[in-house]
Amino acid sequence: MAHFMNQPMYQKIKEDILHQIKTNLLAPGDRLPTEHELMQHYQVSRITVSKALSELKSEGFIERFPNRGSFVSGRLSAPPLSNEIKLPEESAQNIDLLPEVACIMPTVRDIFSLSMMNGVLSAFPQNEYICHFFQSQNPQMENYLLKRCMETGIAGIILFPRDQPFFSNELLLMNLQKYPLVLLDRYLPRLNTSHVIADNQKAGELCVKHLYGLGHRRIAFVTASDRNTFSIKHRLGGILATAESLNMPESSIRVIERMSINQETISRLVREEKITAFIAAECNTCIYLDELCSSLNLHIPEAVSLISFDLPMSMVRNPDFFTHINQSEQLMGQEAGLLLRKRLEQNDMNVYHKVITPSLDIHHSTASVVL
């Protein structure tokens, strides 16, 4: 802690942002908080914030655009086609006749996404369809891939949209043209298209009821995303509504966003504000919280309980350690694939909304409050 007190404030701001980039809390293409937001959070001048951002830019970690803001650096080259389907020998000669569909996801590297991919593949027999998978990485790449898929004759798309509070003009155009499109894991308000989602509000309810039953009355909801994005808004809505139904005071739920996820904040929440449980909105956030608690000698679950949305994969924990929300992602992928097939094969122009009910898998990262 002395190190932070002795270093210039611009250097602390720079290191905080750099740490979030290196731990994937800020991914390539993600927008950083505005200069004004950073000034308010750190209680410093614009000059101090600007110096921190300028150094990050000169070292290649971020890009800055006038009137748009600062973004984590990331190449916008097209990702490689991920398609390992082997067609049966008897259909190889007819490969040119097979319809092609695409699934675009923010990443294809974590267990959650891989399970979804397997669900999508189960809906498209390999001797009837060619199924491509792309990772969008950032909003610009997502928009580029949507355009390329339409230009190259892809018959239909399953899109797991980037979690952001708006949708692109490309999606609006596709919707107006009635292009075969199914959204996966979230829907976009005012965009009337088929979607398959998990009930995020129900998931928030499950988290709070479990912790409440264990005696927790001071809970923090921690997210690396903007609270106005689709998933976060609905998860938080379920958490707050459930807390109210249990007659918990409004101050019982603390919301921690983006730049506030650091060692000092966690220490203050637990030791001064008496927070006894964390709900992590993302897998990476859960792992980061676990690391922060360990560095502060706050043992989980003895000192503080921890719940994650989806199953985190930690290098230092057994796979069955974390209590987590199970969103049945493979089923979501399969349902999205079946909806797209229905549109393509039956020319069904109806809009379908499917909601998958999540469950809470209880393991070792949550326990009763020790009085």
C-alpha positions in Angstrom: 0.0 0.0 0.0 3.0 2.3 0.7 4.0 2.0 -2.9 0.7 3.5 -4.1 1.0 6.3 -1.6 4.5 7.4 -2.8 3.9 7.1 -6.6 2.4 10.0 -8.7 -1.3 9.8 -9.2 -1.1 9.6 -12.9 1.1 6.5 -12.5 -1.4 4.9 -10.2 -4.2 5.5 -12.7 -2.0 4.1 -15.5 -1.2 0.9 -13.5 -4.8 0.4 -12.5 -5.9 0.5 -16.1 -3.0 -1.6 -17.3 -3.8 -4.3 -14.7 -7.3 -4.5 -15.9 -6.1 -4.9 -19.5 -3.6 -7.6 -18.6 -6.2 -9.6 -16.5 -8.8 -9.3 -19.3 -11.2 -7.2 -17.3 -10.8 -4.8 -20.2 -10.6 -6.7 -23.5 -9.4 -5.5 -26.9 -11.9 -3.0 -28.3 -13.5 -2.2 -24.9 -14.1 1.5 -24.1 -12.3 3.0 -21.1 -14.2 5.3 -18.7 -14.2 8.9 -19.9 -11.7 11.4 -18.7 -14.5 13.0 -16.6 -15.3 9.6 -15.0 -11.6 9.0 -14.2 -11.3 12.5 -12.7 -14.3 11.9 -10.4 -13.1 8.4 -9.4 -9.5 9.4 -8.6 -10.3 13.0 -7.5 -7.6 14.4 -9.8 -7.3 17.0 -12.5 -7.8 16.5 -16.2 -4.1 17.0 -16.7 -3.3 14.0 -14.4 -5.8 11.7 -16.2 -4.6 12.9 -19.6 -1.0 12.1 -18.7 -1.9 8.6 -17.7 -3.9 7.9 -20.9 -1.2 9.5 -23.1 1.5 7.1 -21.7 -0.8 4.1 -22.2 -1.4 5.2 -25.8 2.4 5.8 -26.5 3.1 2.3 -25.1 0.5 0.8 -27.4 -2.0 -0.4 -24.8 -4.9 1.9 -25.8 -6.1 4.0 -28.8 -7.7 7.4 -28.4 -10.2 9.0 -30.8 -11.5 12.6 -30.8 -15.1 12.8 -29.6 -15.2 9.0 -29.2 -13.0 8.2 -26.2 -10.2 5.7 -25.4 -10.3 2.1 -26.3 -8.1 -1.0 -25.5 -5.9 -1.7 -28.5 -6.8 -4.6 -30.6 -6.2 -5.6 -34.2 -9.2 -5.5 -36.5 -8.0 -8.2 -38.8 -10.5 -10.9 -39.7 -10.3 -13.8 -37.3 -9.6 -17.3 -38.6 -12.5 -19.5 -39.6 -13.1 -22.0 -36.8 -14.7 -25.0 -38.6 -13.5 -28.5 -37.9 -16.5 -30.3 -39.3 -15.6 -33.3 -41.5 -18.2 -34.2 -44.0 -19.1 -37.8 -44.6 -17.4 -39.3 -47.8 -20.8 -39.9 -49.5 -21.7 -36.2 -49.3 -18.3 -34.7 -50.2 -19.1 -34.3 -53.9 -22.2 -32.2 -53.0 -20.4 -29.8 -50.6 -21.1 -26.9 -52.9 -24.8 -27.4 -52.5 -24.8 -27.3 -48.7 -26.2 -24.1 -47.1 -23.8 -22.2 -44.9 -24.6 -20.6 -41.6 -22.5 -18.6 -39.2 -22.3 -18.2 -35.5 -20.6 -15.0 -34.3 -19.5 -14.8 -30.6 -17.4 -12.4 -28.5 -14.9 -15.2 -27.9 -14.7 -18.9 -28.6 -12.1 -19.7 -25.9 -14.0 -20.1 -22.6 -16.1 -23.0 -21.4 -19.3 -21.0 -21.6 -18.7 -20.2 -25.3 -17.5 -23.6 -26.2 -20.6 -25.2 -24.6 -22.8 -22.8 -26.7 -20.9 -23.8 -29.8 -21.5 -27.5 -29.2 -25.2 -26.7 -28.7 -25.3 -24.8 -32.0 -23.5 -27.6 -33.8 -26.0 -30.2 -32.5 -28.7 -28.3 -34.4 -27.0 -28.5 -37.8 -26.2 -32.0 -39.0 -22.7 -32.0 -40.7 -24.0 -33.6 -43.8 -26.8 -31.0 -44.2 -25.0 -27.7 -43.3 -21.6 -26.0 -43.2 -21.4 -24.1 -39.9 -18.8 -21.4 -39.4 -17.7 -19.9 -36.1 -16.2 -16.5 -35.7 -15.1 -14.5 -32.7 -16.0 -10.8 -32.8 -13.5 -9.5 -30.2 -14.9 -6.0 -30.3 -17.9 -4.0 -31.6 -16.1 -3.0 -34.8 -15.2 -6.6 -35.6 -18.8 -7.7 -34.9 -20.1 -5.2 -37.4 -17.5 -6.2 -40.0 -18.3 -9.9 -39.7 -22.1 -9.2 -40.0 -21.4 -7.4 -43.3 -19.0 -10.0 -44.6 -21.4 -12.8 -43.9 -24.2 -11.1 -45.8 -21.9 -10.3 -48.7 -20.6 -13.8 -49.0 -24.0 -15.5 -49.2 -24.2 -16.9 -45.6 -27.8 -18.2 -45.4 -28.4 -17.2 -41.7 -26.6 -16.0 -38.6 -26.7 -16.8 -34.9 -25.3 -13.8 -33.1 -24.1 -13.6 -29.5 -23.9 -9.8 -29.4 -21.2 -7.8 -27.6 -22.6 -6.7 -24.3 -23.2 -3.0 -24.9 -26.1 -0.6 -24.4 -26.8 0.0 -28.1 -26.9 -2.0 -31.3 -25.3 -1.2 -34.7 -26.8 0.2 -37.9 -25.8 -3.1 -39.5 -28.1 -5.0 -37.2 -30.9 -2.6 -37.8 -30.5 -3.0 -41.6 -30.5 -6.8 -41.3 -33.7 -6.6 -39.3 -35.4 -4.3 -41.8 -34.4 -6.7 -44.6 -35.7 -9.7 -42.7 -32.4 -11.4 -42.9 -32.4 -14.8 -41.0 -30.9 -13.8 -37.6 -31.2 -15.3 -34.2 -29.7 -13.6 -31.1 -28.1 -15.7 -28.5 -27.8 -15.0 -24.7 -29.3 -11.6 -25.0 -31.8 -9.5 -26.9 -31.6 -5.9 -28.0 -34.4 -3.6 -27.1 -36.3 -2.2 -30.1 -34.8 -4.9 -32.4 -37.6 -7.3 -33.2 -35.8 -10.5 -33.9 -35.8 -14.1 -32.5 -33.7 -14.6 -29.5 -32.8 -17.3 -26.9 -31.7 -16.0 -23.5 -31.2 -17.1 -19.9 -33.4 -15.5 -17.3 -30.9 -13.2 -15.8 -33.3 -11.7 -13.3 -34.1 -15.2 -12.0 -30.3 -15.8 -11.8 -30.0 -12.7 -9.6 -32.8 -13.9 -7.4 -31.2 -17.3 -6.9 -27.9 -15.7 -5.8 -29.5 -13.4 -3.2 -31.8 -16.1 -1.8 -28.9 -18.5 -1.4 -26.7 -15.9 0.4 -29.6 -14.7 2.5 -30.3 -18.2 3.7 -26.7 -18.4 4.8 -27.1 -15.3 6.9 -25.5 -12.7 4.6 -27.0 -9.3 4.9 -24.3 -7.1 3.3 -23.6 -8.2 -0.3 -21.6 -6.6 -3.1 -22.4 -7.1 -6.8 -19.2 -6.7 -8.8 -18.9 -6.2 -12.6 -16.2 -5.3 -15.0 -18.9 -4.1 -17.5 -21.2 -1.1 -17.6 -24.3 -1.5 -15.4 -26.5 -0.4 -18.4 -25.5 -3.3 -20.6 -28.1 -6.0 -21.2 -26.9 -8.8 -19.0 -25.7 -6.6 -16.1 -28.9 -4.6 -16.0 -31.1 -7.7 -15.7 -28.9 -9.5 -13.2 -28.7 -6.4 -11.0 -32.5 -6.0 -11.4 -33.1 -9.5 -10.1 -30.7 -8.9 -7.2 -32.3 -5.6 -6.1 -35.9 -6.9 -6.5 -35.1 -10.0 -4.4 -33.4 -8.0 -1.7 -36.4 -5.7 -1.5 -38.8 -8.7 -1.2 -36.7 -10.0 1.7 -37.0 -6.6 3.4 -33.3 -6.0 3.2 -32.4 -2.3 3.5 -31.4 -0.5 0.3 -27.9 -0.2 1.6 -27.6 -4.0 1.9 -26.5 -4.3 -1.8 -23.4 -2.5 -3.0 -22.7 -2.2 -6.7 -19.0 -2.1 -7.7 -18.2 -1.2 -11.4 -15.1 -1.3 -13.6 -12.4 1.0 -12.2 -13.3 0.4 -8.6 -12.4 -3.3 -8.6 -9.0 -3.1 -6.8 -7.3 -4.2 -3.6 -8.1 -1.0 -1.7 -11.8 -1.2 -2.5 -12.2 -4.8 -1.6 -10.4 -4.3 1.7 -12.6 -1.3 2.6 -15.8 -3.2 1.6 -15.0 -6.2 3.8 -13.2 -4.6 6.8 -15.1 -1.3 7.0 -18.4 -1.8 5.3 -18.8 -5.3 6.6 -19.6 -6.9 3.2 -19.7 -10.7 3.7 -20.4 -11.9 0.2 -19.6 -11.0 -3.4 -21.6 -11.8 -6.5 -19.3 -11.6 -9.6 -21.1 -10.8 -12.8 -18.4 -12.4 -15.0 -16.1 -15.4 -14.7 -12.9 -13.3 -15.0 -14.2 -10.9 -12.4 -14.8 -13.9 -10.0 -11.2 -15.1 -10.5 -9.9 -11.6 -10.0 -11.9 -11.2 -6.8 -10.6 -14.6 -5.6 -7.0 -13.3 -6.2 -7.6 -10.0 -4.5 -9.1 -11.7 -1.4 -6.2 -14.1 -1.2 -3.7 -11.1 -1.4 -5.6 -9.5 1.5 -5.7 -12.8 3.6 -9.4 -12.9 3.2 -10.1 -16.6 3.0 -13.0 -17.9 0.9 -15.5 -18.8 2.2 -14.5 -18.4 5.8 -14.0 -14.6 5.6 -16.2 -13.8 2.6 -18.4 -15.9 0.3 -18.2 -15.7 -3.5 -20.7 -16.5 -6.3 -20.0 -16.4 -10.0 -22.1 -16.1 -13.1 -21.1 -19.2 -15.1 -18.3 -21.5 -14.1 -14.9 -19.9 -13.7 -11.7 -21.8 -14.7 -9.0 -20.9 -12.2 -5.4 -22.1 -12.3 -5.4 -22.4 -8.4 -8.9 -23.8 -7.7 -10.5 -27.1 -8.4 -13.3 -26.9 -11.0 -15.9 -27.7 -8.4 -14.9 -25.0 -6.0 -17.1 -22.0 -7.1 -20.8 -21.7 -6.4 -22.1 -20.4 -9.7 -25.1 -19.8 -11.9 -25.6 -22.5 -14.5 -27.3 -20.9 -17.5 -27.6 -24.1 -19.5 -25.5 -22.6 -22.3 -25.4 -25.7 -24.4 -29.2 -25.8 -24.5 -29.3 -22.1 -25.4 -27.0 -22.8 -28.3 -29.1 -25.7 -29.5 -32.4 -23.8 -29.2 -30.9 -20.9 -31.2 -29.7 -23.3 -33.9 -33.2 -24.9 -34.1 -34.8 -21.5 -34.5 -32.5 -20.6 -37.3 -33.2 -24.0 -39.0 -36.9 -23.4 -38.7 -36.6 -20.0 -40.4 -34.4 -21.4 -43.2 -36.2 -24.7 -43.9 -39.8 -23.7 -43.3 -39.5 -20.0 -44.3 -41.1 -19.3 -40.9 -41.1 -15.5 -40.6 -42.5 -15.5 -37.0 -40.4 -14.0 -34.2 -39.7 -16.4 -31.3 -38.5 -15.5 -27.8 -37.2 -18.4 -25.7 -36.1 -18.0 -22.1 -34.0 -20.6 -20.4 -34.4 -20.9 -16.6 -31.0 -21.0 -14.9 -30.0 -22.9 -11.8 -27.6 -22.3 -9.0 -24.8 -24.9 -8.6 -23.8 -24.8 -5.0 -20.1 -25.7 -4.2 -17.4 -24.6 -1.7 -17.1 -20.8 -2.2 -20.1 -19.9 -0.2 -20.8 -20.6 3.5 -22.8 -19.4 6.5 -21.8 -16.1 8.0 -19.5 -16.5 11.0 -20.7 -14.3 13.8 
